[in-house]
Amino acid sequence: MEWETVIGLEIHAQLATKSKIFSGASTAYGAPPNTQACAVDLGLPGVLPVLNKDAVRMAVKLGLATGAKIAPRSVFARKNYFYPDLPKGYQISQYELPVVEHGHMDIELEDGSSKTIGITRAHLEEDAGKSLHEDFHGLTGVDLNRAGTPLLEVVSEPDLRSAKEAVAYMKKLHSLVRYLEICDGNMQEGSFRCDANVSVRPKGSDKLGTRCEIKNLNSFRFVERAINYEIERQIDLIEGGGKVVQETRLYDADKDETRSMRSKEEAMDYRYFPDPDLLPLEIEQAFISEVQRTLPELPDEKKERFAYEYGLSPYEAAVLTGSRELADYYEAVIQTANGEAKLAANWVLGELSGAINKSGLDITQSPVSPALLGGMLNRITDNTISGKIAKTVFEAMWNGEGDADAVIDKRGLKQVTDSGAIEKVIDDVMAANPGQLADYRAGKDKLFGFFVGQVMKLSQGKANPAQVNALLKKKLNG
């Protein structure tokens, strides 16, 4: 039997506010345990939550960027469950009336086509604390620094049909929240994480299968591997005569498998009810219009502009606009490099990206600034250096040896463009290789590359390649 996979993602984006969603405690990462949890976060008697306006602003921003409906009135609810890192015994979330509903996002598939993924809702909620199991000798510690941190949970429609589609959707949303500057997207710190709902059904059926939820996936690689494992597990189970049980599962990266965590709760198990300490959230059109004016150029718009304005391929435009920081870096290079867009794209996607990946740095940490790279590209276009010599210059700039002009002067890397000097080198190479010269003139045209290599070697790579080719062809043909 052929099977179809049905996947929906619940992505938790930690909002980039300075304080928590219902208290004034800091959200900064890395503080010692329990130093950023105030009376409200601890759920002490008599305290009252106060909603953070910036969190609302950020939720509206995402709603507008995904073409969603912004609810004029939404309600916070109490989601009741007991866990050691939830001191109040409930989590404040939104249930029946979320702040954002019915959005969508287009993703690009491997074959180059696009697919629209529906966004059911995006609702505001607070994060729980964190249980610590290391260094407690069989006991568990609780750190409540994260308790009350604002989250925006973005719930997709079950429109995804493979692990690769799920990763493409997650990456697109990751890029979007960073463009909007509402989440730093740091997956290692838990700022952007995902729960995946996975089920299978016979191909052609319109009835959904029993789903399992895989919790807390914090890397794109883990999302893909966990979903693929879960698909195979469910198919093997059904084909073996068993039944899929609705449950929550965890992904074990070391064993590359999912395992049962607990039976999946339904909404009624959480006993949702409106939080009596919080008024309904009412958003006026004036507020929405104000947020609308702050929206930046979005990734898809920027990608189209880069392709049209700079003459880039769809692939180049997609990679360069994958993050707002990389796109900004690229455009800053073009400004310095007198509009040499294609050359700038080649260097940003090639040498620069390679050095950044090798060093484990972010584009914002690059030792070679846009001005430095643009300045070096100017020396290529005015024939001061060749593309090959430029790689040596780039490496020197990366290592802190100054700008391109300083490196070229210090190392004597200026390109030789004097025709007489190049002809002298060509004459020396021809004289030193009479056998190859005779073979070339006898019809072995492939030896031309040999002579080019010898000339560049003798000139220490400084001879202008275009002039070498033209002059060498003339002299070899006698």
C-alpha positions as CSV (number, residue, x, y, z in Angstrom):
1,M,0.0,0.0,0.0
2,E,1.2,3.5,-0.8
3,W,1.1,6.0,2.1
4,E,0.7,9.7,2.4
5,T,2.2,11.7,5.2
6,V,0.4,14.6,6.9
7,I,2.4,17.0,9.0
8,G,1.5,20.1,11.0
9,L,4.1,22.2,12.9
10,E,3.7,24.2,16.1
11,I,6.6,26.6,16.2
12,H,7.4,28.5,19.4
13,A,9.2,31.8,18.7
14,Q,10.6,33.6,21.8
15,L,9.7,37.2,21.3
16,A,12.6,39.7,21.5
17,T,11.2,41.8,24.3
18,K,13.5,43.1,27.1
19,S,11.1,42.0,29.8
20,K,8.6,39.1,30.3
21,I,5.1,38.9,29.0
22,F,3.3,39.6,32.3
23,S,6.1,41.0,34.6
24,G,9.1,43.4,34.5
25,A,11.7,40.7,35.0
26,S,14.5,40.5,32.4
27,T,14.5,38.0,29.5
28,A,18.3,38.1,29.0
29,Y,19.8,34.7,28.3
30,G,22.5,33.1,30.4
31,A,21.9,34.5,33.9
32,P,22.5,32.3,36.9
33,P,19.5,30.1,37.8
34,N,16.5,31.8,39.5
35,T,18.0,35.3,39.3
36,Q,15.5,36.6,36.8
37,A,12.3,35.3,38.3
38,C,10.2,37.9,40.2
39,A,7.1,37.4,42.4
40,V,4.8,37.3,39.3
41,D,6.9,34.6,37.6
42,L,7.0,32.6,40.8
43,G,3.2,32.7,41.1
44,L,3.2,34.1,44.7
45,P,-0.1,34.9,46.3
46,G,-1.6,38.3,45.6
47,V,0.4,39.2,42.5
48,L,-1.3,40.2,39.2
49,P,0.0,39.9,35.7
50,V,0.3,43.0,33.4
51,L,0.5,42.4,29.6
52,N,3.6,43.6,27.8
53,K,2.6,45.8,24.9
54,D,5.7,45.0,22.9
55,A,4.8,41.4,22.8
56,V,1.4,42.3,21.3
57,R,3.1,44.6,18.8
58,M,5.4,41.7,17.7
59,A,2.5,39.3,17.3
60,V,0.6,41.8,15.1
61,K,3.8,42.2,13.1
62,L,3.9,38.5,12.2
63,G,0.2,38.5,11.5
64,L,0.5,41.3,9.0
65,A,3.6,39.7,7.4
66,T,1.7,36.5,6.8
67,G,-1.5,38.0,5.5
68,A,-3.4,36.9,8.6
69,K,-6.4,38.3,10.3
70,I,-5.6,40.4,13.5
71,A,-8.3,39.8,16.1
72,P,-9.9,43.0,17.4
73,R,-10.6,41.1,20.6
74,S,-8.7,38.1,21.9
75,V,-8.7,36.4,25.3
76,F,-6.0,34.9,27.6
77,A,-6.8,31.6,29.2
78,R,-5.4,29.4,31.9
79,K,-4.0,26.1,30.7
80,N,-4.0,23.9,33.8
81,Y,-1.4,21.2,34.4
82,F,1.1,20.3,37.1
83,Y,4.8,20.2,36.4
84,P,7.7,21.3,38.7
85,D,8.8,24.1,36.4
86,L,5.3,25.7,36.4
87,P,5.0,27.3,39.8
88,K,1.4,28.6,39.3
89,G,0.1,25.2,38.3
90,Y,-1.2,26.8,35.0
91,Q,0.3,28.4,32.0
92,I,-1.3,31.7,30.6
93,S,-1.9,31.1,26.9
94,Q,-4.7,31.9,24.4
95,Y,-7.2,29.2,23.4
96,E,-10.5,30.0,21.7
97,L,-9.7,33.5,20.7
98,P,-6.1,34.0,19.6
99,V,-4.6,37.3,18.5
100,V,-3.7,36.1,14.9
101,E,-5.6,33.7,12.7
102,H,-5.8,32.4,9.1
103,G,-2.4,33.4,7.6
104,H,-0.3,31.7,5.0
105,M,3.3,31.4,3.8
106,D,4.7,30.2,0.5
107,I,7.6,27.7,0.6
108,E,9.9,26.6,-2.3
109,L,10.0,22.9,-3.0
110,E,13.1,21.0,-4.3
111,D,11.8,21.0,-7.9
112,G,11.6,24.8,-7.9
113,S,7.8,25.0,-7.5
114,S,6.2,26.8,-4.6
115,K,3.5,25.6,-2.2
116,T,1.3,27.7,0.1
117,I,1.1,26.5,3.7
118,G,-1.8,27.7,5.8
119,I,-1.2,29.2,9.2
120,T,-4.1,28.3,11.5
121,R,-3.3,30.7,14.3
122,A,-0.5,32.4,16.2
123,H,-1.2,33.0,19.9
124,L,0.7,34.7,22.7
125,E,1.6,32.7,25.8
126,E,4.2,32.5,28.6
127,D,7.1,30.0,28.7
128,A,7.5,27.6,31.6
129,G,10.7,27.3,33.6
130,K,13.3,24.6,33.1
131,S,14.0,21.3,34.9
132,L,17.7,20.6,35.4
133,H,18.8,17.0,35.7
134,E,22.6,17.2,35.7
135,D,24.8,17.6,38.8
136,F,21.9,16.9,41.3
137,H,22.8,13.3,42.1
138,G,19.5,11.7,41.2
139,L,17.5,14.8,42.0
140,T,16.0,17.5,39.8
141,G,16.7,21.2,40.0
142,V,14.3,23.9,38.7
143,D,15.4,27.1,37.1
144,L,12.6,29.6,36.7
145,N,14.5,32.3,34.7
146,R,12.5,31.3,31.6
147,A,9.1,31.3,33.4
148,G,7.0,34.1,31.9
149,T,9.2,34.6,28.8
150,P,6.9,35.7,26.0
151,L,6.3,33.2,23.2
152,L,4.4,33.4,20.0
153,E,3.2,29.9,19.1
154,V,2.6,29.6,15.3
155,V,0.4,26.7,14.4
156,S,0.4,25.5,10.7
157,E,-2.4,23.8,8.9
158,P,-1.7,20.1,8.2
159,D,-0.5,21.0,4.7
160,L,3.0,19.6,4.9
161,R,3.6,16.2,3.1
162,S,7.2,15.4,3.8
163,A,10.0,16.1,6.3
164,K,11.7,18.2,3.6
165,E,8.6,20.4,3.3
166,A,8.4,20.7,7.0
167,V,12.1,21.9,7.2
168,A,11.5,24.3,4.3
169,Y,8.5,25.8,6.1
170,M,10.4,26.1,9.4
171,K,13.4,27.7,7.7
172,K,11.1,30.2,6.0
173,L,9.4,31.2,9.3
174,H,12.8,31.3,11.0
175,S,14.0,33.8,8.3
176,L,10.8,35.8,8.6
177,V,10.8,36.3,12.4
178,R,14.5,37.5,12.1
179,Y,13.6,39.9,9.3
180,L,10.8,41.3,11.4
181,E,13.2,41.5,14.4
182,I,10.6,39.9,16.7
183,C,12.8,36.8,17.5
184,D,16.6,36.3,17.4
185,G,16.0,32.7,16.1
186,N,18.7,31.3,18.3
187,M,17.9,27.6,18.3
188,Q,20.7,26.6,20.7
189,E,19.3,28.9,23.3
190,G,15.7,27.7,22.8
191,S,14.5,30.9,21.2
192,F,13.0,29.0,18.2
193,R,11.8,25.5,18.6
194,C,9.2,23.2,17.1
195,D,6.6,20.5,17.9
196,A,5.8,18.3,14.9
197,N,2.4,16.5,14.6
198,V,2.8,13.5,12.3
199,S,0.3,11.0,10.9
200,V,0.1,8.7,7.8
201,R,-2.9,7.6,5.7
202,P,-3.5,5.5,2.6
203,K,-2.7,7.6,-0.5
204,G,-5.9,9.1,-1.9
205,S,-7.7,9.0,1.4
206,D,-9.2,12.3,2.8
207,K,-9.5,10.9,6.3
208,L,-6.7,11.9,8.7
209,G,-4.7,9.2,10.5
210,T,-4.0,9.1,14.2
211,R,-1.3,11.7,14.9
212,C,1.7,11.7,17.3
213,E,3.3,14.9,18.5
214,I,7.1,15.0,18.6
215,K,8.1,17.7,21.2
216,N,10.8,20.3,21.4
217,L,12.8,19.9,18.2
218,N,15.5,22.6,18.2
219,S,17.4,22.1,14.9
220,F,16.4,21.8,11.3
221,R,18.4,18.5,11.1
222,F,16.6,17.0,14.1
223,V,13.2,18.0,12.6
224,E,13.9,16.2,9.4
225,R,15.4,13.1,11.1
226,A,12.6,12.9,13.7
227,I,9.8,13.2,11.2
228,N,11.3,10.6,8.8
229,Y,11.8,8.1,11.7
230,E,8.2,8.7,12.9
231,I,6.8,8.2,9.4
232,E,8.6,4.8,9.1
233,R,7.6,3.8,12.6
234,Q,3.9,4.5,12.0
235,I,3.9,2.7,8.6
236,D,5.7,-0.4,10.0
237,L,3.2,-0.4,12.9
238,I,0.1,-0.3,10.7
239,E,1.4,-2.8,8.1
240,G,2.4,-5.1,11.0
241,G,-1.3,-5.2,12.1
242,G,-0.9,-2.7,14.9
243,K,-2.5,0.7,15.5
244,V,-1.0,4.1,16.0
245,V,-1.8,5.5,19.5
246,Q,-2.2,9.2,19.9
247,E,0.6,10.3,22.2
248,T,3.4,12.8,22.8
249,R,6.9,11.5,21.8
250,L,10.5,12.7,22.3
251,Y,13.3,12.5,19.7
252,D,16.5,11.0,20.9
253,A,19.2,12.4,18.6
254,D,21.9,9.9,19.8
255,K,19.8,6.9,18.9
256,D,18.0,8.7,16.0
257,E,14.6,7.5,17.2
258,T,11.4,8.8,18.8
259,R,10.1,7.3,22.0
260,S,6.9,7.6,23.9
261,M,6.7,10.3,26.5
262,R,3.0,10.4,27.6
263,S,-0.4,9.9,26.1
264,K,-1.5,13.0,24.2
265,E,-3.7,15.3,26.1
266,E,-6.8,16.8,24.6
267,A,-7.9,20.4,25.2
268,M,-10.4,19.3,27.8
269,D,-7.5,17.7,29.8
270,Y,-6.1,21.1,30.4
271,R,-9.4,22.6,31.7
272,Y,-8.9,25.8,29.8
273,F,-10.9,28.8,31.1
274,P,-10.4,32.6,30.6
275,D,-7.9,34.1,33.0
276,P,-9.8,36.2,35.5
277,D,-6.8,38.4,36.2
278,L,-6.4,39.6,32.6
279,L,-8.9,41.7,30.7
280,P,-9.6,40.7,27.0
281,L,-7.0,42.1,24.7
282,E,-8.6,44.7,22.4
283,I,-6.5,45.9,19.4
284,E,-7.7,49.0,17.6
285,Q,-7.1,49.6,13.8
286,A,-4.9,52.6,14.6
287,F,-2.5,50.3,16.4
288,I,-2.5,47.8,13.5
289,S,-1.8,50.7,11.1
290,E,1.1,51.9,13.2
291,V,2.6,48.4,13.2
292,Q,2.1,48.1,9.5
293,R,4.2,51.2,8.9
294,T,7.2,49.5,10.7
295,L,7.2,46.4,8.5
296,P,10.5,46.0,6.6
297,E,10.9,44.8,3.1
298,L,10.0,41.1,3.5
299,P,12.2,38.1,2.3
300,D,10.1,37.3,-0.8
301,E,9.9,40.9,-1.8
302,K,13.6,41.4,-1.4
303,K,14.4,38.2,-3.3
304,E,12.3,39.4,-6.3
305,R,14.0,42.8,-6.2
306,F,17.5,41.3,-6.0
307,A,16.9,39.1,-9.0
308,Y,15.4,42.0,-11.0
309,E,17.6,44.9,-9.9
310,Y,20.9,43.1,-9.7
311,G,20.5,40.5,-12.4
312,L,21.0,37.5,-10.1
313,S,19.8,34.0,-10.6
314,P,16.8,32.8,-8.5
315,Y,19.3,30.7,-6.4
316,E,21.7,33.6,-5.8
317,A,18.8,35.9,-4.8
318,A,17.3,33.3,-2.5
319,V,20.6,32.6,-0.6
320,L,21.5,36.3,-0.4
321,T,18.1,37.2,1.1
322,G,18.0,34.1,3.4
323,S,18.9,36.4,6.3
324,R,18.4,40.1,6.7
325,E,22.0,40.5,7.8
326,L,23.4,38.8,4.8
327,A,21.2,40.8,2.4
328,D,22.2,44.1,4.1
329,Y,25.9,43.1,3.9
330,Y,25.6,42.3,0.2
331,E,23.9,45.7,-0.6
332,A,26.6,47.5,1.4
333,V,29.3,45.8,-0.7
334,I,27.6,46.9,-3.9
335,Q,27.6,50.5,-2.8
336,T,31.3,50.5,-2.2
337,A,32.0,48.4,-5.3
338,N,30.4,50.9,-7.7
339,G,27.4,48.7,-8.4
340,E,29.3,45.6,-9.5
341,A,26.4,43.4,-8.3
342,K,27.3,40.1,-10.0
343,L,30.9,40.3,-9.0
344,A,29.8,41.1,-5.4
345,A,27.4,38.2,-5.4
346,N,30.2,35.8,-6.5
347,W,32.5,36.9,-3.7
348,V,29.9,37.1,-0.9
349,L,28.5,33.6,-1.8
350,G,31.9,32.2,-2.5
351,E,35.1,33.3,-0.7
352,L,33.3,35.2,2.1
353,S,30.7,32.6,2.9
354,G,33.4,29.9,2.9
355,A,35.6,31.8,5.4
356,I,32.6,32.5,7.6
357,N,31.5,28.9,7.7
358,K,35.0,27.6,8.3
359,S,35.4,30.0,11.2
360,G,32.0,29.3,12.7
361,L,31.2,33.0,12.6
362,D,28.0,35.0,11.8
363,I,28.0,37.4,8.9
364,T,27.8,40.3,11.5
365,Q,31.1,39.1,12.9
366,S,33.0,39.0,9.7
367,P,36.5,40.5,10.0
368,V,36.1,41.7,6.4
369,S,33.6,44.5,6.4
370,P,31.4,45.4,3.3
371,A,33.6,48.4,2.8
372,L,36.8,46.3,2.8
373,L,35.4,43.7,0.4
374,G,33.9,46.4,-1.9
375,G,37.3,48.2,-2.0
376,M,39.0,45.0,-3.0
377,L,36.5,44.4,-5.8
378,N,37.3,47.9,-7.1
379,R,40.9,46.7,-7.5
380,I,39.7,43.8,-9.6
381,T,37.6,45.9,-11.9
382,D,40.3,48.5,-12.5
383,N,42.8,45.7,-13.3
384,T,45.1,46.5,-10.4
385,I,44.8,42.8,-9.3
386,S,43.5,39.6,-11.0
387,G,40.7,37.4,-9.5
388,K,43.4,34.9,-8.5
389,I,45.5,37.5,-6.7
390,A,42.3,38.8,-5.0
391,K,42.0,35.5,-3.1
392,T,45.4,36.2,-1.5
393,V,44.4,39.8,-0.8
394,F,41.1,38.6,0.8
395,E,42.9,36.2,3.0
396,A,45.2,38.9,4.2
397,M,42.3,41.2,4.9
398,W,40.6,38.4,6.8
399,N,43.7,38.1,9.0
400,G,43.7,41.8,9.8
401,E,46.5,43.1,7.5
402,G,44.5,46.2,6.4
403,D,42.5,47.2,3.4
404,A,43.1,45.9,-0.2
405,D,45.4,48.8,-1.2
406,A,47.6,48.3,1.9
407,V,47.9,44.6,1.3
408,I,48.7,45.0,-2.4
409,D,51.4,47.6,-1.7
410,K,52.9,45.7,1.2
411,R,53.1,42.4,-0.7
412,G,53.8,43.8,-4.1
413,L,50.8,42.1,-5.7
414,K,50.0,44.7,-8.3
415,Q,49.0,43.1,-11.6
416,V,51.4,43.5,-14.6
417,T,49.5,45.1,-17.5
418,D,52.6,46.3,-19.4
419,S,52.4,44.5,-22.8
420,G,56.1,44.6,-23.3
421,A,56.8,43.0,-20.0
422,I,54.3,40.2,-20.6
423,E,55.7,39.6,-24.1
424,K,59.2,39.2,-22.5
425,V,57.8,36.5,-20.1
426,I,56.0,34.7,-23.0
427,D,59.3,34.7,-25.1
428,D,61.2,33.2,-22.2
429,V,58.6,30.5,-21.7
430,M,58.5,29.6,-25.4
431,A,62.3,29.4,-25.5
432,A,62.4,27.1,-22.4
433,N,59.8,24.7,-23.9
434,P,60.8,24.1,-27.6
435,G,59.2,20.6,-27.7
436,Q,55.8,21.7,-26.5
437,L,56.0,24.7,-28.9
438,A,56.6,22.3,-31.8
439,D,53.8,20.1,-30.7
440,Y,51.4,23.0,-30.3
441,R,52.2,24.3,-33.8
442,A,51.8,20.8,-35.1
443,G,48.1,20.9,-34.0
444,K,48.0,19.9,-30.3
445,D,45.8,22.9,-29.3
446,K,45.3,21.6,-25.8
447,L,48.9,22.7,-25.0
448,F,47.7,26.3,-24.9
449,G,46.7,25.8,-21.3
450,F,50.2,24.6,-20.5
451,F,51.7,27.7,-21.9
452,V,49.2,30.0,-20.0
453,G,50.2,28.2,-16.8
454,Q,53.9,28.6,-17.4
455,V,53.5,32.3,-18.1
456,M,51.5,32.9,-15.0
457,K,54.0,30.9,-12.9
458,L,57.0,32.8,-14.3
459,S,55.2,36.1,-13.6
460,Q,54.3,34.9,-10.1
461,G,50.6,35.2,-11.0
462,K,50.8,39.0,-11.6
463,A,50.4,39.1,-15.4
464,N,47.0,40.2,-16.5
465,P,45.2,36.9,-17.6
466,A,43.3,38.5,-20.5
467,Q,46.4,40.1,-21.9
468,V,48.4,36.8,-21.4
469,N,45.7,34.9,-23.4
470,A,45.7,37.4,-26.3
471,L,49.4,37.9,-26.6
472,L,50.2,34.2,-26.1
473,K,47.8,33.2,-28.9
474,K,49.4,35.7,-31.2
475,K,53.0,34.6,-30.5
476,L,52.3,30.8,-30.5
477,N,50.6,31.1,-33.9
478,G,53.8,32.8,-35.1
